[in-house]
């Protein structure tokens, strides 16, 4: 049987003056930054990844799809999202297409923000 470990609050919350606390606020993305999330949709037959792509495009995440590449046995998809929406996007992606393989995340500045 598993047992819970008791952890003191001081062990998980840094002091207000500690460098960890100051660093957390310094690394926030700028308002004009965007993130691209690469995913791969695969299957045993060519029809499966195409069906996953159709499901993704009809979902609420479909508006964030900026690039697709259909290969023989997979489909590569790139999503363009706000960096602060990454957790929500991953949650939605895995609930819509649980078979998706999550790739790299890259951040960049949005040209329209300047």
N, C-alpha and C positions, 0 to 999 in steps of 0.2 A: 504494500500500500504506500502511496506517495504521501509525504508530509510537507507541510508548508514551512518555509524558513522565515523566521521573524527577523525583520530588518529595521533598524532604527531610522527614523526620518532624517537624521543628520547625515546618514550614509548615502542617501540618494539625492538630496537637495544641496547644491553647492552654496557656499557662503556668498552673500551679495557682492563682495569685493574680489572674489576669486576670478582668475583668468577664464575659466570655463563659462562663467556667467556673462562676462563681457564679450567673449567670442561668439556666443550664441546669437547676440543681437547684431554683431558686425557682419555676419554671413548671410543676412537676409537678401533675397534677390531684389534687384532694382525694379521699379514699377514697369519698365519697358522690356524686361527680360521674358523670354519664352523658353520652353523645354520641348525637345523632340524625343519621343519615345518610340523605339523600334520594336516591332513584334513580328513573329513568324507564325503563320497558321499552316499546319502540316496535316497529313492524313495518309492512309494506306492507298487510297486511290485519288486521282486528280480532282474528282468531284467534291471530296470532303473539304479541302481548304477553300474551295470556291464557295461552298455552302456556308462555311464559317465567315468568309468575307461578306457575303450577302447579309448574314445575321448582324455582323458588326456595323455595316453601313446603314442598316435600318434601325439601329439602336440609338440612344442618346449620344453615344460616343462617335457616331458617324459624321457629325459636323466637324470633328477634329482631325479627320483623316485628310492628310495633305499629299500622300504618295502611296501608290500600290505597285507592286511588281509581281506579276504572275509567272511563276516558274513551273517546271514540269510537275513536281510533287509538293510544292509549297507556295504560299503567297506571303510576300513581305509587305508590311504595312508600316507607315510612319504617321504618328499622331503629333500634332502641334498643340501644346497645352501651356497653361500658366504653371510655373514651378510649384506654386502653393496648392495646385489641384492634383499633384502627382498621386498622393495617397488615395484620393477619391477615384481618380482614373484607374488606378490599378485594381481597386476593389470592384469597380463596375466592370472592367475588362474581364476579370476572373469570374464574375457572376454571369456575364453574357457569353463568353467563349472560354470555358475553363481549360480547353486544350491549347490555348495560346502559349507560345514560348516568348517570354519577355526578354528583350535585348537591352541595348545600351540606351542611356538617357544622356542627352547633351543639352546644355543651356546656351542660349545666344541672345543677343540684343535684337529686339524687334525694330525693323526699319521705320515703321509708321509712328513709333514713339518719339522720334527725334524731330 
